[in-house]
Amino acid sequence: MHKAIKEAIGVCKALLRNGYDAYVINAPLQQHLLNKPQQTAVDIACEPDVATLLKLFPKAEVEPEKRFLAQMEENGILFRFYPIEIAEAAHPELSLLRITPTMMNLMDPQKRLHLRLTGFGSPAPSGEAHDGFEDFKSGVIRLTGLPDETLRHNYLLAIRALRFAANYDIPIEPNTWLAIVRAASRVLDYVVLTDIMDEWRKVAAESLYRFVRLLYDAHILQGLIPEVAALSRIRQQRNEEGEEESVFEHTLNCVKHYPEEDFHYDWLGTMAMLFHDVGKLYTGEFFDGRWTFYQHHRVGAKVTRKILRRLHFNTEDIDLLCHLVNNHMRFHFMLTDRGIRRFKSLDEYPRLIAMSRADLRARNGNYTSFNHNMKYLDRAETPEQMLEPLLNGNEIMTETHLAPGPLVGVIRGALLQAQIAGDVADRGSAIDFVKDYAKKFLG
């Protein structure tokens, strides 16, 4: 081992004893470069900031125009201190293979060109979201340098590329796309789940269906949310004409249609649409030539809770999304006045209506029940006693001993008017009213 490397290890140990991580950058390469007749120098990666370095090593000096934090000469060896810049989502080997600008300058020109193309020795990350990407003015999403090597420095860029492609609705350059597909398993291995979800939350509600499609095509969704990806293997009847589709395709279409009305920015509602049919994976049965998914909404709500906990959603958002999944079927059936009142008492019922609308649009379904329920929504604001009489036709015939006929309808209408006027307030007074009315009518 070269003397300079030994001295550098001693400096690193001094930093470690003071509680700061430190290591000799790419020690094998530096060992090779030290054999050249240039000034003896070693690059060290360390955790402390400049102020702390100067306290620990009084001989250290700051060079503002240089990209390293500080440098220090001791025993004829120049030590250059660089910040630890390896992203948490990078390939583990990059901690050893990092190339600094000063090391690049010592290399042969041909080798230097190759390393620049592969992303080694590139400028230090600025923290900007577009780091690692070429200008989008070209009309495509393209990673800088060789895409595979660029991703190795930060696999989170794969998720970010999908986010940009979905939000801007522009394609991913073919080589970049292949690099993302090849790196799919490593994205799931090395990228922290909370970082993936931070990127996901930056996808606009109206672009979520494109983002989920890209996650699926890149084979990332299969590892991230296998319950949703598995819906691609389940078939269902699309509409009354008997057309078939996969539950996953239907789900994506629902996610696409949900934000179209007054919910353009409703990210959580759109996410609920992503999970609304996840219960079909567990309730599906093929019987008598067709698929059934009884109680998929209830089962789906439980599965959704498990998934969202795994994805580190907060408790309030989990409760909201599970509530929407559990009740998304309520507006699909033709509701009575009482049914509409119960529906309007549910939390977030406007979102449930939007989910029902999106489902119908995705299926090209029949709007008869939906339109009926929409008309009845206003009736829910009217007091119940003003919509239905306290006694139905059979009860009126029982109390008045009348035979079926037009007179029963007349009495029923008179009873409702008496309720509205406040002359009848309960069942007992309603019975007295119909008896008296029948006697007067019959003379």
Phi, psi and omega in degrees: 000134180296145181304320182297323179293319178299317179296320180296321177298323177297320177296318179298319179297323177298320178292319181296322179295336179266009174092014182242134178291147180195149177202159176281125185288126175044060185307318180299319180292318180294325176301318179293316182292332181291344177283349179278157186280028176272179178299139180290119182210148180226136178263133182237137173263134184214163186271324186291160176277180185299314183301318180292320178301316181294330177286320182286325182231088183303336181281348183292148180231149180261134175244095187305327184276352181267160183270355175271163183290313183196170176222156183212133177253130182206131180056035177077010180242135179262121178255128177248129183259121177249151175289153174284109188247005182291123181295148179299331182268015181274162175296137184306324184294341182294339176298334181262332189263007183299141178242124178270161178302322181292326176291323178300320184294338181272353185272164175296145182306319182294317178295321180299318180297316180299317181292324178295321180295326182273000176099347177290143177073012177288164182303150180299142180303138181267352184090357179285147182297333184270004174302133179093357180240145173281166183302134181284356180297342178289348178089005178222161173269116184225129175283149179287157177061212174276118187308318181298318181288323178298319178295325180301332179285334180194099182291346175297337179299334178296313178295321181294322178298318178294323178296315178298316181298321180288312183292319183269352180053048175232152186286162174265131181303138189308315181292325176295319179297315179299321179297320179294316180296317180295330184266006187306313182293326180287329174302314181289331181284319193251341182270129179295136185301323179295328177291321176299315182290330175298319177294318182300319182292344178272359176277129180297149180305320182287349181251000185299324182295325177291321181296315180294321177299317179295319176301319180292313182296331179276000181064030174264322180300326182299329178267334184278309178226076183299333181297323179281317180299326182293342179296344179291343181261005181246131180259154175211162176283127186283319183206185183292341179284353176090007177295148179247156176204164174279151179297328179293316178298318177298317180299314179298320178295322176296316178299325179290318187277335185305314185280010189285332183270251183259021186236039184300329185248015184274083182295317182292319177297321178293322176295324176299325178295328178296327185258359191297331181249015182296336179293342180294338176297330186255343184249355184295136175218138177256114185218133176055040173085007179211159181273143171231151182220055184298135178064024181295334181291320180290313178296320180300322179297321179291318179295321179299320178300318179297316181295313184293327174296320179296327181273004175066037171288152178283163188300318182297317180293322178298313180299319180296310183296321179293324176298316180294318179295318183294330186249011187290346179271351188301323187270002182279343184255152180289111188268146172278178176302318179294320179297320178296320179296317178295322180295316182289345177278349179287144173296144174062032182296331175299324176294323179294324176295316179297324178294319178295319179297316180297320179298317180294318180295322180295328182267347192057048189273184181273128185266008186303307181294320181298312181295321177300314181294322179297321178293326183280349181301319181293328180295337181293342179279344181276134178307142187299326182291348179266000181250323182229137176291158182290338178238135176274182184298317180297319180293323178296317179295323179295315184285330184257352182061030178273152173275158178304136180171181183300330183298326180298318178295323178296315181295319179301317179294321179294322179297317179297319179295324178292323176298314181297323181284346179091006180282338178235127186237344182213179185294322180298313180291332178293320179296315178300320183296312184292326178295312179298318183295319180296318179297317180295320184291324182274351178080000000 
